[in-house]
Amino acid sequence: VVTNLAVSDDSGARLVDHVSVEIKPNETVAIVGPNGSGAEAFAEALGRIVWPDSGRISIDGRDLLDMPESVTGRRISYASSDTYFFHGTLRDNLLYGLKHAPLTDPGYDSQKALELKWRNAEALRAGNPTFDLNSDWVDYNAAGANGPEDLLKAIRPVLDAVMISQDILDLALRSSVDTSVHVVLADRIVDLRLALRDRLKEENLDTIVVPFDFDAYNPQATVGENLLFGTMKRPMMTNRRLAAHPYFQQLFRDTGLSNDLYAMGLEIAENAVELFHDLPPDHPFFQQLTFMTADDIPTYQALLQKLTSRKFEDATAEERSSIIRLSFAYIEPRHRFGLLTDELMAKIVSARKQFHEHIPDDLSALIERYDPERFTASASLMDNVLFGRIAYQQADASDQIRLIMGELFDQLDLYDDVLSIGMEFDVGSGGKRLTMVQRQKVNMARTLLKRSDYFIFNRPLLALDQRVQDQIIRNVVTGLHEEGKRPAIIFVLSNARLAEIFDRILLFERGGLAEAGGYPELSEKNTMFKELLS
C-alpha cells in the first residue's frame, strides 16, 4: 500500500508528488507515462532504491523502510537498466542475488580448521562477523533447485525467458574446456563431430565446413594452421617462441619454405600497403586483415622500400621474420590475393608431415596435434566440434553452425554441460567483456532467479531492440505466473501497447498518478494514454 508518497531528486525537484495506490500481492501492474512523468522514481521508491521525502509504503501493515534487508532482499526483486557486475565469472554474477549466508561446511583438515578458529576469534575481537567465504553461499532452494547438480536445469527456463541462453552458448563455444571437469563432453566429442557432419549433409550444407585432414591442405585455414596442424599450449608456447626454435628453423631451411613464404609475405605486404595505405585507421576493411593492423602499414611501407631490390639472403633475420609472419595468417578464400599455388600447398603439407614425424619432446609437449578421435584441450569448444574450418564463401555460415550445434547439444543431452562452460566465462571488470545488451539480460535473469513475492522492473531493457524487449516482457510475465505461482509484478514500460497483458495500468504524468484502470478502459477514454499508444 502506497500512501501519500512524495519523492525528490538531489536538487529538491519533486519527482513523485503525493501518490497513493494499492497493489495486490498477486497483481500484474504496468506503469506508463512520458519522460519525466515520475514513473521511474515511483518504481525506485518501491524497490527501496530511493527514500521518500514523505508518505509511506507498507506491506501487510509494516512500513517498507522498517523491514530488515534480510527480508526485503529475499522477498522483493528490483531491476533497472543500470547494471552492477563485479570481476568474476558469469555464474558468480548471475547467482549473486541468491547469496545470503554460508550454507555448507567446507570440511577443512585439522591445520585449516585451526587457522579458521584463529581467524574467527580475531574477527569476534574486532566486532566483525565470522562468516566463512569458502563456504557455498548459494540458496539453491530459492532458485528451485536441490543443489549445484540440478541448478542449471532449474535456471535454464529463466535464461530462455530473457533470451540469453544462445549468448551463453556462444561464450561456451569460444572458450577452452577443462577436460578434467567436463569429462562427459570430452568423451563424446567424436559423437558430436559425427552428428554435426550428418546434420550438415541432411540439410545440404556439407560444404559449409572443410574438415581437417593430415594428408591435405585446408584452404579455409591459415598457412600457419596448415603447417602446424595443431594448437599451441599458451602461454608456454607462442608464435615467436615457435619461430625461434632451432628445430622449426632447420625445418624451414631443409624444405625451402623460408624462401617461398618470404616471397609470399612480400607480395602480401605490397598488396596491403597499396590497397590500404590511404585509409583511416578505423576503416572496416582493416577488420578483414588478419595479418596486419592499420598501425603496421607505415612500418611495412618503409620495410618494402628497403627490401624491394634485395634478395632473401640480404635481409636481416628480423626483417625476414617480419615478412614471413604475414604469410602465416594468409587465407586464400578470405584475402584473395591469388598467392597459394597447388605446388606451395603440397609443399606445406609435406613440411607438416616432416615436422610431426621428427618433432622433439620439448615441442611435442607444447603442441597438441589435431586428432579426429580425441578432444584438443588447448582449442576452443567450437574448434573441437568443427574439427575443421567454416567456409568463408558461405553467407551467415557461422550463425547457421551455432544454431545447429545448440540443437545437437540438446539432442545428445549435453546442453547443460555446455551451458556450464559458458557460465564460467570471465565477465571482466564491471562486466565490460559483455555487451550492454547481454548485461541487461543477465541483470534481468538475476532478478528472476530470486523467486520473490514482489518483482519491480524499472525499464530494465533499454539497450535492446523494442521487439526483443516486448518478447522478453511477455516471457517474464507468463513465466512468473506459471505452476500456480502468482507474485506481484510491477513493470515500468517503454512501450505502452504492451500494457494490455497486465491486470492494471498506472498512468503517471508530471509526478502524479493521472489515472489507474484496465487497458480497455484507458485506451478508450484517456487522451494521454492514447497518445502513448500511438
ROBA-972189 format. One record per residue (C-alpha): residue in three letters; chain; residue number from 1; z, x, y. Coordinates in nm, 2 decimals. Layout:
> resn chain resi pz px py
> ALA A NUM Z X Y
...
END
This chain:
> resn chain resi pz px py
> VAL A 1 0.00 0.00 0.00
> VAL A 2 -0.11 0.14 0.34
> THR A 3 0.09 0.01 0.63
> ASN A 4 0.00 0.07 1.00
> LEU A 5 -0.14 0.42 0.92
> ALA A 6 -0.23 0.65 1.21
> VAL A 7 -0.38 1.00 1.17
> SER A 8 -0.48 1.25 1.45
> ASP A 9 -0.65 1.59 1.44
> ASP A 10 -0.51 1.92 1.57
> SER A 11 -0.61 1.83 1.93
> GLY A 12 -0.44 1.50 1.92
> ALA A 13 -0.76 1.29 1.90
> ARG A 14 -0.69 0.98 1.69
> LEU A 15 -0.89 0.97 1.36
> VAL A 16 -0.73 0.67 1.20
> ASP A 17 -0.59 0.40 1.42
> HIS A 18 -0.32 0.18 1.27
> VAL A 19 -0.49 0.08 0.94
> SER A 20 -0.32 -0.15 0.69
> VAL A 21 -0.46 -0.22 0.35
> GLU A 22 -0.35 -0.27 -0.02
> ILE A 23 -0.53 -0.11 -0.31
> LYS A 24 -0.45 -0.24 -0.65
> PRO A 25 -0.38 0.00 -0.94
> ASN A 26 -0.70 -0.07 -1.14
> GLU A 27 -0.93 -0.14 -0.85
> THR A 28 -1.25 0.04 -0.75
> VAL A 29 -1.29 0.07 -0.37
> ALA A 30 -1.58 0.20 -0.18
> ILE A 31 -1.51 0.33 0.17
> VAL A 32 -1.81 0.34 0.41
> GLY A 33 -1.88 0.40 0.77
> PRO A 34 -2.08 0.60 1.02
> ASN A 35 -1.99 0.96 1.10
> GLY A 36 -1.66 0.98 1.28
> SER A 37 -1.55 0.64 1.16
> GLY A 38 -1.22 0.76 1.02
> ALA A 39 -1.32 0.71 0.65
> GLU A 40 -1.28 1.07 0.56
> ALA A 41 -0.95 1.11 0.74
> PHE A 42 -0.82 0.80 0.57
> ALA A 43 -0.91 0.94 0.23
> GLU A 44 -0.73 1.27 0.32
> ALA A 45 -0.42 1.08 0.40
> LEU A 46 -0.43 0.90 0.07
> GLY A 47 -0.46 1.24 -0.11
> ARG A 48 -0.18 1.40 0.09
> ILE A 49 -0.42 1.65 0.24
> VAL A 50 -0.31 1.55 0.59
> TRP A 51 0.02 1.40 0.71
> PRO A 52 0.00 1.08 0.91
> ASP A 53 0.14 1.05 1.27
> SER A 54 0.29 0.72 1.19
> GLY A 55 0.28 0.44 0.93
> ARG A 56 0.34 0.45 0.56
> ILE A 57 0.16 0.50 0.23
> SER A 58 0.36 0.37 -0.07
> ILE A 59 0.32 0.34 -0.44
> ASP A 60 0.53 0.08 -0.62
> GLY A 61 0.76 0.07 -0.31
> ARG A 62 0.81 0.45 -0.29
> ASP A 63 0.68 0.65 0.01
> LEU A 64 0.40 0.88 -0.10
> LEU A 65 0.53 1.16 0.12
> ASP A 66 0.88 1.15 -0.05
> MET A 67 0.74 1.19 -0.40
> PRO A 68 0.76 1.54 -0.56
> GLU A 69 0.44 1.73 -0.61
> SER A 70 0.51 1.74 -0.98
> VAL A 71 0.45 1.37 -0.98
> THR A 72 0.17 1.33 -0.73
> GLY A 73 -0.01 1.64 -0.87
> ARG A 74 -0.04 1.47 -1.20
> ARG A 75 -0.09 1.11 -1.10
> ILE A 76 -0.32 1.15 -0.80
> SER A 77 -0.66 1.33 -0.82
> TYR A 78 -0.84 1.42 -0.50
> ALA A 79 -1.18 1.59 -0.45
> SER A 80 -1.39 1.65 -0.13
> SER A 81 -1.69 1.87 -0.06
> ASP A 82 -1.45 2.16 0.03
> THR A 83 -1.41 2.35 -0.29
> TYR A 84 -1.15 2.61 -0.39
> PHE A 85 -1.23 2.88 -0.66
> PHE A 86 -1.03 3.19 -0.74
> HIS A 87 -1.17 3.51 -0.90
> GLY A 88 -1.18 3.44 -1.27
> THR A 89 -1.37 3.26 -1.54
> LEU A 90 -1.53 2.92 -1.51
> ARG A 91 -1.29 2.79 -1.77
> ASP A 92 -0.99 2.91 -1.57
> ASN A 93 -1.11 2.74 -1.26
> LEU A 94 -1.21 2.42 -1.44
> LEU A 95 -0.87 2.38 -1.61
> TYR A 96 -0.67 2.49 -1.31
> GLY A 97 -0.56 2.13 -1.24
> LEU A 98 -0.41 2.10 -1.59
> LYS A 99 -0.18 2.39 -1.55
> HIS A 100 0.17 2.27 -1.45
> ALA A 101 0.42 2.47 -1.66
> PRO A 102 0.42 2.71 -1.96
> LEU A 103 0.39 2.51 -2.28
> THR A 104 0.39 2.77 -2.56
> ASP A 105 0.59 3.08 -2.67
> PRO A 106 0.36 3.38 -2.67
> GLY A 107 0.55 3.53 -2.96
> TYR A 108 0.65 3.88 -2.83
> ASP A 109 0.76 4.16 -3.06
> SER A 110 1.11 4.30 -3.01
> GLN A 111 1.02 4.55 -2.74
> LYS A 112 0.81 4.30 -2.54
> ALA A 113 1.09 4.04 -2.58
> LEU A 114 1.35 4.29 -2.44
> GLU A 115 1.12 4.35 -2.14
> LEU A 116 1.07 3.98 -2.08
> LYS A 117 1.45 3.93 -2.10
> TRP A 118 1.50 4.20 -1.83
> ARG A 119 1.23 4.05 -1.61
> ASN A 120 1.38 3.71 -1.63
> ALA A 121 1.72 3.84 -1.54
> GLU A 122 1.57 4.02 -1.24
> ALA A 123 1.39 3.71 -1.14
> LEU A 124 1.71 3.50 -1.15
> ARG A 125 1.89 3.75 -0.94
> ALA A 126 1.62 3.73 -0.68
> GLY A 127 1.62 3.35 -0.69
> ASN A 128 1.27 3.33 -0.85
> PRO A 129 1.15 3.12 -1.14
> THR A 130 1.13 3.27 -1.49
> PHE A 131 0.80 3.11 -1.60
> ASP A 132 0.60 3.33 -1.83
> LEU A 133 0.25 3.39 -1.70
> ASN A 134 0.14 3.50 -2.05
> SER A 135 0.21 3.15 -2.19
> ASP A 136 -0.05 2.88 -2.23
> TRP A 137 -0.01 2.65 -1.93
> VAL A 138 -0.29 2.41 -2.00
> ASP A 139 -0.18 2.05 -2.06
> TYR A 140 -0.43 1.97 -2.34
> ASN A 141 -0.29 1.62 -2.39
> ALA A 142 -0.36 1.53 -2.03
> ALA A 143 -0.73 1.61 -2.09
> GLY A 144 -0.74 1.40 -2.41
> ALA A 145 -0.73 1.70 -2.64
> ASN A 146 -0.47 1.81 -2.90
> GLY A 147 -0.51 2.18 -2.83
> PRO A 148 -0.76 2.46 -2.74
> GLU A 149 -0.95 2.39 -3.07
> ASP A 150 -1.08 2.05 -2.96
> LEU A 151 -1.07 2.09 -2.59
> LEU A 152 -1.45 2.13 -2.54
> LYS A 153 -1.51 1.81 -2.74
> ALA A 154 -1.27 1.63 -2.51
> ILE A 155 -1.41 1.76 -2.18
> ARG A 156 -1.78 1.75 -2.26
> PRO A 157 -1.82 1.39 -2.15
> VAL A 158 -1.68 1.49 -1.81
> LEU A 159 -1.92 1.78 -1.79
> ASP A 160 -2.21 1.55 -1.88
> ALA A 161 -2.09 1.29 -1.63
> VAL A 162 -2.11 1.53 -1.34
> MET A 163 -2.44 1.68 -1.48
> ILE A 164 -2.31 2.03 -1.51
> SER A 165 -2.35 2.08 -1.89
> GLN A 166 -2.70 2.22 -1.86
> ASP A 167 -2.59 2.46 -1.59
> ILE A 168 -2.31 2.59 -1.81
> LEU A 169 -2.56 2.62 -2.10
> ASP A 170 -2.78 2.83 -1.87
> LEU A 171 -2.49 3.05 -1.78
> ALA A 172 -2.42 3.10 -2.15
> LEU A 173 -2.79 3.18 -2.22
> ARG A 174 -2.77 3.46 -1.96
> SER A 175 -2.45 3.60 -2.10
> SER A 176 -2.39 3.85 -2.37
> VAL A 177 -2.19 3.73 -2.67
> ASP A 178 -1.87 3.88 -2.82
> THR A 179 -1.97 3.86 -3.19
> SER A 180 -1.61 3.91 -3.30
> VAL A 181 -1.51 3.59 -3.13
> HIS A 182 -1.83 3.38 -3.18
> VAL A 183 -1.87 3.47 -3.54
> VAL A 184 -2.04 3.14 -3.65
> LEU A 185 -2.30 3.17 -3.37
> ALA A 186 -2.38 3.53 -3.46
> ASP A 187 -2.41 3.45 -3.83
> ARG A 188 -2.65 3.16 -3.76
> ILE A 189 -2.88 3.35 -3.52
> VAL A 190 -3.16 3.36 -3.79
> ASP A 191 -3.14 2.98 -3.84
> LEU A 192 -3.17 2.94 -3.46
> ARG A 193 -3.47 3.16 -3.44
> LEU A 194 -3.65 2.98 -3.72
> ALA A 195 -3.56 2.64 -3.58
> LEU A 196 -3.70 2.74 -3.24
> ARG A 197 -4.03 2.86 -3.39
> ASP A 198 -4.06 2.54 -3.60
> ARG A 199 -3.99 2.32 -3.29
> LEU A 200 -4.24 2.51 -3.07
> LYS A 201 -4.50 2.47 -3.35
> GLU A 202 -4.43 2.10 -3.38
> GLU A 203 -4.49 2.05 -3.00
> ASN A 204 -4.80 2.28 -2.99
> LEU A 205 -4.60 2.53 -2.78
> ASP A 206 -4.61 2.82 -3.03
> THR A 207 -4.80 3.04 -2.78
> ILE A 208 -4.52 3.00 -2.52
> VAL A 209 -4.31 3.28 -2.69
> VAL A 210 -4.45 3.61 -2.81
> PRO A 211 -4.21 3.73 -3.08
> PHE A 212 -4.11 4.10 -3.12
> ASP A 213 -4.30 4.29 -3.39
> PHE A 214 -4.21 4.65 -3.47
> ASP A 215 -4.58 4.72 -3.55
> ALA A 216 -4.73 4.55 -3.25
> TYR A 217 -4.72 4.58 -2.87
> ASN A 218 -4.57 4.28 -2.69
> PRO A 219 -4.79 4.21 -2.38
> GLN A 220 -4.52 3.99 -2.23
> ALA A 221 -4.26 4.26 -2.24
> THR A 222 -4.23 4.57 -2.01
> VAL A 223 -4.37 4.90 -2.11
> GLY A 224 -4.02 5.03 -2.13
> GLU A 225 -3.91 4.75 -2.36
> ASN A 226 -4.21 4.81 -2.58
> LEU A 227 -4.13 5.18 -2.61
> LEU A 228 -3.76 5.13 -2.67
> PHE A 229 -3.78 4.82 -2.90
> GLY A 230 -3.42 4.76 -2.85
> THR A 231 -3.14 4.73 -2.59
> MET A 232 -2.92 4.99 -2.44
> LYS A 233 -2.54 4.95 -2.46
> ARG A 234 -2.45 4.96 -2.10
> PRO A 235 -2.27 5.12 -1.91
> MET A 236 -2.26 5.40 -2.17
> MET A 237 -2.64 5.43 -2.16
> THR A 238 -2.87 5.38 -1.86
> ASN A 239 -3.24 5.43 -1.79
> ARG A 240 -3.16 5.76 -1.61
> ARG A 241 -2.95 5.89 -1.89
> LEU A 242 -3.21 5.80 -2.15
> ALA A 243 -3.49 5.96 -1.94
> ALA A 244 -3.28 6.28 -1.91
> HIS A 245 -3.20 6.30 -2.28
> PRO A 246 -3.37 6.61 -2.44
> TYR A 247 -3.50 6.40 -2.74
> PHE A 248 -3.66 6.15 -2.52
> GLN A 249 -3.82 6.42 -2.30
> GLN A 250 -3.95 6.60 -2.61
> LEU A 251 -4.10 6.28 -2.75
> PHE A 252 -4.29 6.23 -2.42
> ARG A 253 -4.43 6.58 -2.44
> ASP A 254 -4.53 6.56 -2.80
> THR A 255 -4.70 6.22 -2.77
> GLY A 256 -4.87 6.29 -2.44
> LEU A 257 -4.72 5.98 -2.29
> SER A 258 -4.59 6.17 -1.99
> ASN A 259 -4.94 6.22 -1.85
> ASP A 260 -5.05 5.87 -1.94
> LEU A 261 -4.76 5.69 -1.78
> TYR A 262 -4.77 5.93 -1.48
> ALA A 263 -5.13 5.83 -1.42
> MET A 264 -5.04 5.46 -1.47
> GLY A 265 -4.74 5.49 -1.23
> LEU A 266 -4.97 5.65 -0.96
> GLU A 267 -5.21 5.35 -0.98
> ILE A 268 -4.92 5.11 -0.97
> ALA A 269 -4.78 5.28 -0.66
> GLU A 270 -5.13 5.28 -0.49
> ASN A 271 -5.19 4.91 -0.56
> ALA A 272 -4.84 4.81 -0.45
> VAL A 273 -4.85 5.01 -0.13
> GLU A 274 -5.20 4.89 -0.04
> LEU A 275 -5.11 4.52 -0.11
> PHE A 276 -4.76 4.50 0.03
> HIS A 277 -4.70 4.78 0.29
> ASP A 278 -4.75 4.54 0.59
> LEU A 279 -4.55 4.25 0.46
> PRO A 280 -4.19 4.17 0.59
> PRO A 281 -3.91 4.27 0.35
> ASP A 282 -3.81 3.91 0.29
> HIS A 283 -4.17 3.81 0.18
> PRO A 284 -4.16 3.61 -0.16
> PHE A 285 -4.43 3.85 -0.30
> PHE A 286 -4.15 4.11 -0.34
> GLN A 287 -3.98 3.88 -0.59
> GLN A 288 -4.27 3.94 -0.83
> LEU A 289 -4.24 4.32 -0.81
> THR A 290 -4.00 4.42 -1.08
> PHE A 291 -4.08 4.79 -1.03
> MET A 292 -4.05 4.83 -0.65
> THR A 293 -3.85 4.68 -0.37
> ALA A 294 -3.95 4.64 0.00
> ASP A 295 -3.73 4.94 0.08
> ASP A 296 -3.92 5.15 -0.17
> ILE A 297 -4.26 5.10 0.00
> PRO A 298 -4.22 5.37 0.27
> THR A 299 -4.09 5.62 0.01
> TYR A 300 -4.38 5.58 -0.23
> GLN A 301 -4.62 5.58 0.07
> ALA A 302 -4.50 5.93 0.15
> LEU A 303 -4.50 6.03 -0.21
> LEU A 304 -4.86 5.92 -0.26
> GLN A 305 -4.98 6.12 0.03
> LYS A 306 -4.81 6.43 -0.12
> LEU A 307 -4.93 6.38 -0.48
> THR A 308 -5.28 6.23 -0.45
> SER A 309 -5.47 6.56 -0.47
> ARG A 310 -5.22 6.73 -0.71
> LYS A 311 -5.21 6.74 -1.09
> PHE A 312 -4.93 6.63 -1.31
> GLU A 313 -4.81 6.99 -1.37
> ASP A 314 -4.79 7.05 -0.99
> ALA A 315 -4.54 6.76 -0.93
> THR A 316 -4.17 6.84 -0.94
> ALA A 317 -3.96 6.68 -1.22
> GLU A 318 -3.80 6.44 -0.97
> GLU A 319 -4.14 6.33 -0.84
> ARG A 320 -4.28 6.28 -1.19
> SER A 321 -3.97 6.07 -1.28
> SER A 322 -4.01 5.85 -0.97
> ILE A 323 -4.38 5.78 -1.06
> ILE A 324 -4.33 5.73 -1.43
> ARG A 325 -4.04 5.49 -1.36
> LEU A 326 -4.28 5.24 -1.21
> SER A 327 -4.48 5.22 -1.53
> PHE A 328 -4.17 5.13 -1.73
> ALA A 329 -4.13 4.80 -1.55
> TYR A 330 -4.50 4.70 -1.57
> ILE A 331 -4.61 4.38 -1.75
> GLU A 332 -4.98 4.32 -1.76
> PRO A 333 -4.99 3.94 -1.75
> ARG A 334 -4.74 3.94 -1.47
> HIS A 335 -4.86 4.22 -1.24
> ARG A 336 -5.23 4.21 -1.34
> PHE A 337 -5.34 4.55 -1.22
> GLY A 338 -5.55 4.60 -1.54
> LEU A 339 -5.38 4.92 -1.64
> LEU A 340 -5.29 4.86 -2.01
> THR A 341 -5.58 4.95 -2.24
> ASP A 342 -5.57 4.89 -2.62
> GLU A 343 -5.56 5.27 -2.67
> LEU A 344 -5.25 5.31 -2.45
> MET A 345 -5.07 5.01 -2.61
> ALA A 346 -5.14 5.16 -2.96
> LYS A 347 -5.01 5.50 -2.83
> ILE A 348 -4.68 5.33 -2.71
> VAL A 349 -4.63 5.16 -3.05
> SER A 350 -4.69 5.49 -3.23
> ALA A 351 -4.44 5.67 -3.00
> ARG A 352 -4.19 5.38 -3.06
> LYS A 353 -4.20 5.44 -3.44
> GLN A 354 -4.16 5.81 -3.39
> PHE A 355 -3.87 5.75 -3.15
> HIS A 356 -3.67 5.54 -3.40
> GLU A 357 -3.77 5.75 -3.71
> HIS A 358 -3.60 6.07 -3.58
> ILE A 359 -3.35 5.92 -3.33
> PRO A 360 -3.04 6.14 -3.31
> ASP A 361 -2.70 5.99 -3.39
> ASP A 362 -2.57 6.00 -3.03
> LEU A 363 -2.87 5.79 -2.91
> SER A 364 -2.86 5.57 -3.22
> ALA A 365 -2.50 5.47 -3.14
> LEU A 366 -2.60 5.36 -2.78
> ILE A 367 -2.93 5.18 -2.86
> GLU A 368 -2.95 4.86 -3.06
> ARG A 369 -3.29 4.83 -3.22
> TYR A 370 -3.43 4.48 -3.24
> ASP A 371 -3.38 4.33 -3.59
> PRO A 372 -3.52 3.99 -3.69
> GLU A 373 -3.23 3.95 -3.93
> ARG A 374 -2.94 4.05 -3.70
> PHE A 375 -2.77 3.95 -3.38
> THR A 376 -2.82 4.20 -3.10
> ALA A 377 -2.48 4.22 -2.94
> SER A 378 -2.60 4.41 -2.63
> ALA A 379 -2.86 4.15 -2.54
> SER A 380 -2.82 3.81 -2.39
> LEU A 381 -2.79 3.49 -2.60
> MET A 382 -3.13 3.38 -2.46
> ASP A 383 -3.29 3.70 -2.57
> ASN A 384 -3.13 3.68 -2.91
> VAL A 385 -3.26 3.33 -2.98
> LEU A 386 -3.60 3.40 -2.84
> PHE A 387 -3.64 3.74 -3.02
> GLY A 388 -3.94 3.78 -2.80
> ARG A 389 -4.06 3.72 -2.45
> ILE A 390 -4.18 3.40 -2.28
> ALA A 391 -4.55 3.40 -2.18
> TYR A 392 -4.59 3.44 -1.80
> GLN A 393 -4.91 3.23 -1.81
> GLN A 394 -4.73 2.91 -1.91
> ALA A 395 -4.61 2.70 -1.62
> ASP A 396 -4.24 2.59 -1.65
> ALA A 397 -4.22 2.77 -1.98
> SER A 398 -3.86 2.89 -1.92
> ASP A 399 -3.74 2.54 -1.83
> GLN A 400 -3.90 2.39 -2.15
> ILE A 401 -3.74 2.66 -2.36
> ARG A 402 -3.40 2.59 -2.22
> LEU A 403 -3.42 2.22 -2.28
> ILE A 404 -3.54 2.28 -2.64
> MET A 405 -3.26 2.53 -2.70
> GLY A 406 -3.00 2.28 -2.58
> GLU A 407 -3.13 2.02 -2.83
> LEU A 408 -3.13 2.28 -3.11
> PHE A 409 -2.77 2.38 -3.04
> ASP A 410 -2.68 2.02 -3.07
> GLN A 411 -2.87 1.97 -3.39
> LEU A 412 -2.72 2.28 -3.56
> ASP A 413 -2.37 2.18 -3.44
> LEU A 414 -2.35 2.49 -3.22
> TYR A 415 -2.34 2.33 -2.88
> ASP A 416 -1.96 2.37 -2.83
> ASP A 417 -1.98 2.74 -2.93
> VAL A 418 -2.25 2.80 -2.67
> LEU A 419 -2.06 2.60 -2.41
> SER A 420 -1.75 2.81 -2.46
> ILE A 421 -1.96 3.12 -2.38
> GLY A 422 -2.07 2.96 -2.06
> MET A 423 -1.71 2.87 -1.98
> GLU A 424 -1.62 3.25 -1.99
> PHE A 425 -1.87 3.32 -1.70
> ASP A 426 -1.71 3.51 -1.42
> VAL A 427 -1.75 3.30 -1.11
> GLY A 428 -1.68 3.58 -0.87
> SER A 429 -1.46 3.59 -0.56
> GLY A 430 -1.43 3.23 -0.42
> GLY A 431 -1.68 3.12 -0.68
> LYS A 432 -1.97 3.30 -0.50
> ARG A 433 -2.16 3.36 -0.82
> LEU A 434 -2.21 2.98 -0.85
> THR A 435 -2.43 2.78 -0.62
> MET A 436 -2.28 2.53 -0.38
> VAL A 437 -2.42 2.25 -0.59
> GLN A 438 -2.25 2.40 -0.90
> ARG A 439 -1.92 2.45 -0.72
> GLN A 440 -1.91 2.09 -0.61
> LYS A 441 -2.00 1.96 -0.96
> VAL A 442 -1.73 2.18 -1.12
> ASN A 443 -1.48 2.07 -0.85
> MET A 444 -1.56 1.70 -0.94
> ALA A 445 -1.52 1.78 -1.31
> ARG A 446 -1.19 1.95 -1.25
> THR A 447 -1.06 1.64 -1.07
> LEU A 448 -1.18 1.40 -1.35
> LEU A 449 -1.01 1.61 -1.63
> LYS A 450 -0.66 1.52 -1.50
> ARG A 451 -0.68 1.15 -1.61
> SER A 452 -0.47 1.04 -1.32
> ASP A 453 -0.37 0.69 -1.21
> TYR A 454 -0.55 0.72 -0.87
> PHE A 455 -0.88 0.90 -0.81
> ILE A 456 -0.97 0.97 -0.45
> PHE A 457 -1.33 1.11 -0.39
> ASN A 458 -1.40 1.21 -0.03
> ARG A 459 -1.78 1.26 -0.02
> PRO A 460 -1.74 1.54 -0.28
> LEU A 461 -2.11 1.60 -0.35
> LEU A 462 -2.27 1.65 -0.01
> ALA A 463 -2.47 1.96 -0.13
> LEU A 464 -2.65 1.75 -0.39
> ASP A 465 -2.97 1.55 -0.36
> GLN A 466 -2.89 1.19 -0.28
> ARG A 467 -3.05 1.07 -0.60
> VAL A 468 -2.83 1.30 -0.81
> GLN A 469 -2.52 1.21 -0.61
> ASP A 470 -2.59 0.84 -0.69
> GLN A 471 -2.63 0.91 -1.06
> ILE A 472 -2.31 1.11 -1.08
> ILE A 473 -2.11 0.85 -0.90
> ARG A 474 -2.24 0.58 -1.14
> ASN A 475 -2.14 0.80 -1.43
> VAL A 476 -1.80 0.86 -1.29
> VAL A 477 -1.71 0.50 -1.21
> THR A 478 -1.84 0.39 -1.55
> GLY A 479 -1.68 0.67 -1.74
> LEU A 480 -1.33 0.64 -1.59
> HIS A 481 -1.32 0.27 -1.69
> GLU A 482 -1.42 0.32 -2.05
> GLU A 483 -1.20 0.26 -2.35
> GLY A 484 -0.96 0.02 -2.17
> LYS A 485 -0.85 0.27 -1.91
> ARG A 486 -0.87 0.14 -1.55
> PRO A 487 -0.74 0.39 -1.29
> ALA A 488 -0.78 0.31 -0.93
> ILE A 489 -1.10 0.47 -0.78
> ILE A 490 -1.13 0.52 -0.41
> PHE A 491 -1.47 0.67 -0.31
> VAL A 492 -1.59 0.76 0.04
> LEU A 493 -1.97 0.71 0.00
> SER A 494 -2.26 0.88 0.18
> ASN A 495 -2.49 0.61 0.05
> ALA A 496 -2.37 0.26 0.14
> ARG A 497 -2.61 0.10 -0.11
> LEU A 498 -2.40 0.24 -0.39
> ALA A 499 -2.10 0.02 -0.28
> GLU A 500 -2.25 -0.26 -0.49
> ILE A 501 -2.09 -0.11 -0.81
> PHE A 502 -1.74 -0.12 -0.66
> ASP A 503 -1.49 -0.41 -0.66
> ARG A 504 -1.43 -0.40 -0.29
> ILE A 505 -1.56 -0.23 0.02
> LEU A 506 -1.36 -0.10 0.32
> LEU A 507 -1.58 -0.07 0.63
> PHE A 508 -1.45 0.18 0.89
> GLU A 509 -1.55 0.20 1.25
> ARG A 510 -1.40 0.42 1.53
> GLY A 511 -1.09 0.50 1.33
> GLY A 512 -1.01 0.14 1.24
> LEU A 513 -1.07 -0.09 0.94
> ALA A 514 -1.35 -0.31 1.07
> GLU A 515 -1.37 -0.53 0.76
> ALA A 516 -1.30 -0.55 0.39
> GLY A 517 -1.47 -0.75 0.12
> GLY A 518 -1.72 -0.76 -0.17
> TYR A 519 -2.08 -0.63 -0.15
> PRO A 520 -2.25 -0.97 -0.14
> GLU A 521 -2.02 -1.09 0.13
> LEU A 522 -2.06 -0.79 0.37
> SER A 523 -2.43 -0.74 0.31
> GLU A 524 -2.49 -1.10 0.42
> LYS A 525 -2.27 -1.13 0.73
> ASN A 526 -2.17 -0.79 0.86
> THR A 527 -2.42 -0.64 1.10
> MET A 528 -2.29 -0.28 1.09
> PHE A 529 -2.29 -0.28 0.71
> LYS A 530 -2.65 -0.40 0.71
> GLU A 531 -2.73 -0.11 0.94
> LEU A 532 -2.57 0.14 0.70
> LEU A 533 -2.77 -0.01 0.41
> SER A 534 -3.10 0.03 0.60
END
